Amino acid sequence: MSPDPVPFLHMSHPPLRRRRYGLWLLAGVAVVVGALAVVAVTAWNQRTVVATTAVKRLLDSAGLGGARFTIDRVDLSGAQLSTIGTADGGVTIDEMTLTFSPAGLARRQVGSVTLLRPRIVASSSGGSGDGGVPAFPDWQIARIVVTDGRVVLPSEDGPLDVTLSGSATLANGAFSDGRIAAVLSGQIAGAAQRVTLDSPVLSLRPQAGGLRLQFQNARLRARDVAWDAAGVGGDVTWQPGKANAKLSVASLTSTDKLIVPVQLAASASLAANRVDFTLGAVAAQGSGKLQVDAEGWHDLGRGTGEAKLGVPVLTFGPGFQPGDLFPSVAGVFGPMTGMIALAGPLRWDDDGITSDLVLRLAGMGVETSGAALADVGADIRIVSLLPPATAPAQRLSGTVQFGSLPASPADLRFQLRPDGRLAVEGLTLGFGGGELSAAPFTLDPQRPDMATTITARALDVAALFKLAD
């Protein structure tokens, strides 16, 4: 059999085929790497355009569409912007720093946003909006930090200036894990005020077509006001045309020791122009407790309102004295006994606050350095709290004992006037089997001197000699 003339055509060549496959693989890798390099170079060259588009989308979703800004720095991990501002100048930000990743931007996620010196000026006209709920950005921001922020709010007494710093997390259209420190300055009720708020726990989220604000463990202080509120918590829901709020204060402290710390709980609801509210306050020390309850309404349009005020009976005696609740009067009086209560309406309008409160005293007794009062009773009508004033012809009756003399019946008819003067309309005191009476006179805190005429009636000579003994 003759040999095959072309034997190599019938032979396999594995080494040659592997070399060809290797060349194709290297070529493919080179093409992919080249394409990625082109994409990377293109993305790097266009990073400002990409960042600008992302920032515009973020600002648009925050309701700041059309805002102007300058990009100072941008790379694949973040960007820095400056001179940010809306067209109408209502919102300006000196500097904004963002951290992100390209993959995160594609998913509308940002690592952090830091705002330096943002400024918001609210319009007194309320703007051109329809009164709806503002849309929160639908981005996910792990941390938003505000430094040296400022908000200017309009008011009838002039602009209110709020400076603030804080941080929060934005996710699912809601702000959570918020912390804020703010200072409000301006004219409030005709007087210069400065109020400081620190809230370590804060959240704000859309709810039922409106907004819900919750905060805990906040602290509130005001300059020139001798009160410090700690442990302040609140839950506020707002919808167009209506709102509800609940507020609690764990400890309202009088810095001048006027009263022991007070606990507060309040609620309010807004519908149309009417606010309905309730308020409860409790001050407790030892076995004693002072409770104040109020329920009322206020018309925002007319500036009028009314509240029913009630102070349940306080009973003084061994183990509970006024100084236990009011440290500033501790030691001023001797031991006190008896019951005291307060109830009635308060009313207010543009002219001020009036009242028709009844202060009830029953079985009251107290010792002073020169006299002892006992069995004092009265129903005193208080017609004004600011300034304090009573109706005319109020009557206070009981017994009084001077030193070692026998106790004698006493009767006082008076009026506390709004100017602070006490008009004594009648004063009688049992004495020597008869009585002594004083003609009407006025006590003026600014002028302690007084003049009156004392008249003695039906005195018993034997009783007088007995007193002399």
SEMIRO-508091 format. One record per residue (C-alpha): x, y, z; chain; residue number from 0. Coordinates in steps of 0.25 Angstrom, whole numbers. Example, Ala and Ser with C-alpha at 12.3 -4.5 7.8 and 13.67 -1.06 7.14 Angstrom:
! residues 2
((49,-18,31),"A",0)
((55,-4,29),"A",1)
END
This chain:
! residues 469
((0,0,0),"A",0)
((6,13,-4),"A",1)
((8,24,6),"A",2)
((-1,36,7),"A",3)
((4,48,-1),"A",4)
((-1,58,9),"A",5)
((-1,52,23),"A",6)
((-1,65,30),"A",7)
((-15,68,25),"A",8)
((-20,57,33),"A",9)
((-13,60,46),"A",10)
((-19,69,58),"A",11)
((-11,81,63),"A",12)
((-16,85,77),"A",13)
((-4,95,80),"A",14)
((-8,103,68),"A",15)
((-23,104,71),"A",16)
((-20,108,86),"A",17)
((-11,119,80),"A",18)
((-22,124,71),"A",19)
((-32,124,83),"A",20)
((-23,131,92),"A",21)
((-21,142,82),"A",22)
((-36,144,80),"A",23)
((-37,145,95),"A",24)
((-27,155,97),"A",25)
((-33,163,86),"A",26)
((-46,162,92),"A",27)
((-41,167,106),"A",28)
((-34,178,99),"A",29)
((-46,183,92),"A",30)
((-54,182,106),"A",31)
((-43,190,113),"A",32)
((-42,200,102),"A",33)
((-57,202,103),"A",34)
((-57,203,118),"A",35)
((-46,213,117),"A",36)
((-53,221,107),"A",37)
((-66,221,115),"A",38)
((-57,225,128),"A",39)
((-50,236,120),"A",40)
((-63,241,115),"A",41)
((-70,240,129),"A",42)
((-58,247,135),"A",43)
((-58,258,124),"A",44)
((-73,259,126),"A",45)
((-74,258,141),"A",46)
((-78,273,143),"A",47)
((-90,271,133),"A",48)
((-94,258,141),"A",49)
((-92,265,154),"A",50)
((-100,277,150),"A",51)
((-111,268,145),"A",52)
((-112,260,158),"A",53)
((-112,273,166),"A",54)
((-122,279,158),"A",55)
((-131,267,160),"A",56)
((-129,267,175),"A",57)
((-132,282,176),"A",58)
((-144,280,167),"A",59)
((-149,269,176),"A",60)
((-147,278,188),"A",61)
((-156,289,182),"A",62)
((-144,298,178),"A",63)
((-146,296,163),"A",64)
((-138,307,155),"A",65)
((-128,309,166),"A",66)
((-115,315,161),"A",67)
((-101,309,166),"A",68)
((-87,308,163),"A",69)
((-79,295,164),"A",70)
((-66,297,170),"A",71)
((-61,282,170),"A",72)
((-66,269,165),"A",73)
((-61,255,164),"A",74)
((-67,241,165),"A",75)
((-68,242,180),"A",76)
((-74,255,182),"A",77)
((-76,270,179),"A",78)
((-75,284,185),"A",79)
((-85,295,180),"A",80)
((-85,309,184),"A",81)
((-94,322,183),"A",82)
((-107,314,182),"A",83)
((-120,322,181),"A",84)
((-134,322,176),"A",85)
((-138,332,165),"A",86)
((-146,340,175),"A",87)
((-135,340,186),"A",88)
((-144,334,196),"A",89)
((-134,322,198),"A",90)
((-119,324,198),"A",91)
((-108,314,202),"A",92)
((-93,318,203),"A",93)
((-88,305,201),"A",94)
((-93,290,199),"A",95)
((-84,278,199),"A",96)
((-89,264,194),"A",97)
((-83,251,195),"A",98)
((-88,240,186),"A",99)
((-84,228,177),"A",100)
((-88,227,162),"A",101)
((-96,214,165),"A",102)
((-103,222,177),"A",103)
((-107,233,168),"A",104)
((-113,224,158),"A",105)
((-122,219,170),"A",106)
((-124,233,175),"A",107)
((-116,231,187),"A",108)
((-106,241,193),"A",109)
((-96,238,205),"A",110)
((-97,252,211),"A",111)
((-101,266,208),"A",112)
((-95,277,216),"A",113)
((-101,291,216),"A",114)
((-93,303,220),"A",115)
((-100,316,224),"A",116)
((-114,313,217),"A",117)
((-123,325,218),"A",118)
((-139,325,216),"A",119)
((-147,337,216),"A",120)
((-162,334,217),"A",121)
((-172,343,210),"A",122)
((-183,349,218),"A",123)
((-192,347,206),"A",124)
((-191,333,207),"A",125)
((-185,332,193),"A",126)
((-193,327,181),"A",127)
((-195,313,185),"A",128)
((-208,306,186),"A",129)
((-206,303,201),"A",130)
((-203,288,199),"A",131)
((-193,280,205),"A",132)
((-178,282,200),"A",133)
((-172,270,194),"A",134)
((-160,264,201),"A",135)
((-149,259,192),"A",136)
((-151,245,188),"A",137)
((-136,243,189),"A",138)
((-129,235,200),"A",139)
((-119,243,208),"A",140)
((-111,236,219),"A",141)
((-108,249,226),"A",142)
((-112,264,224),"A",143)
((-104,274,232),"A",144)
((-108,288,234),"A",145)
((-98,298,239),"A",146)
((-101,313,243),"A",147)
((-115,313,236),"A",148)
((-124,324,237),"A",149)
((-139,326,235),"A",150)
((-146,339,235),"A",151)
((-161,338,238),"A",152)
((-171,350,237),"A",153)
((-180,354,248),"A",154)
((-188,366,252),"A",155)
((-178,371,262),"A",156)
((-167,370,251),"A",157)
((-158,359,246),"A",158)
((-154,347,254),"A",159)
((-140,342,252),"A",160)
((-137,328,254),"A",161)
((-123,322,254),"A",162)
((-121,307,254),"A",163)
((-112,296,252),"A",164)
((-115,281,252),"A",165)
((-115,268,244),"A",166)
((-125,257,239),"A",167)
((-126,245,230),"A",168)
((-135,246,218),"A",169)
((-142,233,214),"A",170)
((-155,229,207),"A",171)
((-159,243,207),"A",172)
((-158,246,222),"A",173)
((-147,252,231),"A",174)
((-143,244,243),"A",175)
((-133,243,254),"A",176)
((-132,258,254),"A",177)
((-125,267,263),"A",178)
((-127,282,264),"A",179)
((-122,294,272),"A",180)
((-129,307,269),"A",181)
((-130,321,274),"A",182)
((-142,330,271),"A",183)
((-140,345,273),"A",184)
((-149,357,270),"A",185)
((-161,364,276),"A",186)
((-172,356,282),"A",187)
((-184,362,288),"A",188)
((-177,376,287),"A",189)
((-164,372,295),"A",190)
((-151,367,290),"A",191)
((-149,352,292),"A",192)
((-139,341,291),"A",193)
((-143,327,291),"A",194)
((-134,315,290),"A",195)
((-138,301,286),"A",196)
((-130,288,287),"A",197)
((-136,275,281),"A",198)
((-128,263,281),"A",199)
((-139,254,274),"A",200)
((-147,260,263),"A",201)
((-155,254,251),"A",202)
((-163,260,240),"A",203)
((-171,252,230),"A",204)
((-183,253,220),"A",205)
((-196,246,226),"A",206)
((-210,246,220),"A",207)
((-208,257,211),"A",208)
((-201,266,221),"A",209)
((-189,266,230),"A",210)
((-186,260,244),"A",211)
((-175,265,253),"A",212)
((-170,258,265),"A",213)
((-160,262,275),"A",214)
((-155,257,289),"A",215)
((-146,261,300),"A",216)
((-145,275,295),"A",217)
((-141,287,304),"A",218)
((-147,301,303),"A",219)
((-141,314,309),"A",220)
((-145,328,308),"A",221)
((-137,341,311),"A",222)
((-143,349,322),"A",223)
((-153,338,326),"A",224)
((-150,331,339),"A",225)
((-154,317,333),"A",226)
((-147,306,327),"A",227)
((-154,294,320),"A",228)
((-147,281,319),"A",229)
((-152,268,314),"A",230)
((-161,274,304),"A",231)
((-168,265,295),"A",232)
((-178,267,284),"A",233)
((-187,261,273),"A",234)
((-192,270,262),"A",235)
((-200,267,250),"A",236)
((-204,277,239),"A",237)
((-213,277,227),"A",238)
((-218,288,219),"A",239)
((-228,295,227),"A",240)
((-226,287,240),"A",241)
((-216,282,250),"A",242)
((-215,275,263),"A",243)
((-204,275,273),"A",244)
((-200,269,286),"A",245)
((-189,274,295),"A",246)
((-183,270,308),"A",247)
((-173,276,318),"A",248)
((-166,267,328),"A",249)
((-161,278,336),"A",250)
((-164,293,335),"A",251)
((-155,299,345),"A",252)
((-155,313,351),"A",253)
((-141,318,352),"A",254)
((-144,328,363),"A",255)
((-150,316,371),"A",256)
((-164,322,371),"A",257)
((-170,308,370),"A",258)
((-166,294,370),"A",259)
((-164,287,356),"A",260)
((-177,286,348),"A",261)
((-181,275,339),"A",262)
((-190,280,327),"A",263)
((-199,273,317),"A",264)
((-206,280,306),"A",265)
((-214,277,293),"A",266)
((-219,286,282),"A",267)
((-227,285,269),"A",268)
((-229,295,258),"A",269)
((-241,295,249),"A",270)
((-243,307,240),"A",271)
((-240,319,249),"A",272)
((-243,312,262),"A",273)
((-233,306,272),"A",274)
((-239,297,283),"A",275)
((-229,293,294),"A",276)
((-227,286,307),"A",277)
((-216,288,318),"A",278)
((-213,281,330),"A",279)
((-202,285,340),"A",280)
((-197,278,352),"A",281)
((-187,282,363),"A",282)
((-185,272,374),"A",283)
((-176,271,386),"A",284)
((-177,261,397),"A",285)
((-192,259,401),"A",286)
((-197,271,394),"A",287)
((-201,274,380),"A",288)
((-205,286,372),"A",289)
((-213,283,359),"A",290)
((-218,293,349),"A",291)
((-227,289,338),"A",292)
((-232,298,326),"A",293)
((-241,296,314),"A",294)
((-244,306,304),"A",295)
((-244,312,290),"A",296)
((-238,323,282),"A",297)
((-243,330,269),"A",298)
((-231,333,260),"A",299)
((-238,343,252),"A",300)
((-245,351,263),"A",301)
((-234,349,273),"A",302)
((-244,345,284),"A",303)
((-245,333,293),"A",304)
((-249,327,305),"A",305)
((-244,316,315),"A",306)
((-250,310,327),"A",307)
((-240,309,338),"A",308)
((-240,300,350),"A",309)
((-231,297,362),"A",310)
((-236,286,371),"A",311)
((-237,287,386),"A",312)
((-223,289,393),"A",313)
((-223,285,408),"A",314)
((-213,290,416),"A",315)
((-209,285,430),"A",316)
((-198,276,437),"A",317)
((-189,270,426),"A",318)
((-193,280,415),"A",319)
((-191,295,415),"A",320)
((-190,306,404),"A",321)
((-175,306,405),"A",322)
((-175,292,400),"A",323)
((-180,296,386),"A",324)
((-175,311,387),"A",325)
((-161,311,392),"A",326)
((-160,326,391),"A",327)
((-171,328,403),"A",328)
((-165,317,412),"A",329)
((-164,322,426),"A",330)
((-171,335,423),"A",331)
((-184,330,430),"A",332)
((-186,321,441),"A",333)
((-193,308,440),"A",334)
((-205,309,431),"A",335)
((-218,301,431),"A",336)
((-231,300,423),"A",337)
((-235,298,409),"A",338)
((-234,307,396),"A",339)
((-239,305,382),"A",340)
((-241,313,369),"A",341)
((-251,312,357),"A",342)
((-257,320,346),"A",343)
((-255,325,332),"A",344)
((-244,334,326),"A",345)
((-248,342,314),"A",346)
((-238,350,304),"A",347)
((-239,360,292),"A",348)
((-231,371,287),"A",349)
((-233,379,299),"A",350)
((-227,369,309),"A",351)
((-231,358,318),"A",352)
((-243,358,327),"A",353)
((-248,347,337),"A",354)
((-259,343,346),"A",355)
((-252,334,355),"A",356)
((-256,330,369),"A",357)
((-245,328,379),"A",358)
((-251,320,391),"A",359)
((-245,319,405),"A",360)
((-251,310,416),"A",361)
((-246,308,430),"A",362)
((-233,316,427),"A",363)
((-224,319,438),"A",364)
((-210,324,439),"A",365)
((-200,330,450),"A",366)
((-192,342,448),"A",367)
((-182,349,457),"A",368)
((-193,358,463),"A",369)
((-206,351,461),"A",370)
((-213,338,458),"A",371)
((-225,336,448),"A",372)
((-234,325,449),"A",373)
((-247,320,442),"A",374)
((-245,330,430),"A",375)
((-255,328,419),"A",376)
((-258,335,406),"A",377)
((-263,334,392),"A",378)
((-254,345,385),"A",379)
((-258,349,370),"A",380)
((-245,351,362),"A",381)
((-249,360,350),"A",382)
((-234,361,344),"A",383)
((-222,353,345),"A",384)
((-213,363,337),"A",385)
((-213,372,345),"A",386)
((-219,365,357),"A",387)
((-232,371,361),"A",388)
((-245,367,369),"A",389)
((-259,372,368),"A",390)
((-264,382,378),"A",391)
((-270,378,391),"A",392)
((-262,365,394),"A",393)
((-264,360,408),"A",394)
((-254,352,416),"A",395)
((-258,348,430),"A",396)
((-252,339,442),"A",397)
((-246,342,455),"A",398)
((-233,349,459),"A",399)
((-225,348,472),"A",400)
((-214,358,475),"A",401)
((-204,353,485),"A",402)
((-210,348,498),"A",403)
((-223,355,496),"A",404)
((-236,347,493),"A",405)
((-239,343,479),"A",406)
((-249,353,473),"A",407)
((-258,352,460),"A",408)
((-253,360,449),"A",409)
((-260,365,436),"A",410)
((-253,371,424),"A",411)
((-260,377,411),"A",412)
((-250,381,400),"A",413)
((-247,382,386),"A",414)
((-233,380,379),"A",415)
((-232,390,368),"A",416)
((-225,388,355),"A",417)
((-215,399,359),"A",418)
((-210,391,371),"A",419)
((-217,399,381),"A",420)
((-226,392,392),"A",421)
((-239,399,395),"A",422)
((-244,395,409),"A",423)
((-258,398,408),"A",424)
((-261,393,422),"A",425)
((-254,387,434),"A",426)
((-260,382,447),"A",427)
((-253,375,459),"A",428)
((-260,370,471),"A",429)
((-254,377,484),"A",430)
((-258,379,498),"A",431)
((-272,373,497),"A",432)
((-275,382,485),"A",433)
((-267,385,472),"A",434)
((-258,395,466),"A",435)
((-260,399,451),"A",436)
((-251,407,442),"A",437)
((-256,417,431),"A",438)
((-253,413,417),"A",439)
((-238,416,413),"A",440)
((-228,412,402),"A",441)
((-215,405,403),"A",442)
((-205,409,393),"A",443)
((-193,400,391),"A",444)
((-185,413,386),"A",445)
((-190,421,398),"A",446)
((-191,413,411),"A",447)
((-196,424,420),"A",448)
((-212,424,422),"A",449)
((-223,431,429),"A",450)
((-236,426,434),"A",451)
((-246,428,446),"A",452)
((-248,417,456),"A",453)
((-262,416,463),"A",454)
((-265,408,475),"A",455)
((-279,403,477),"A",456)
((-286,396,489),"A",457)
((-273,394,497),"A",458)
((-275,387,511),"A",459)
((-268,394,522),"A",460)
((-266,381,530),"A",461)
((-261,374,517),"A",462)
((-251,385,516),"A",463)
((-246,384,530),"A",464)
((-244,369,528),"A",465)
((-236,372,516),"A",466)
((-227,382,524),"A",467)
((-225,371,534),"A",468)
END
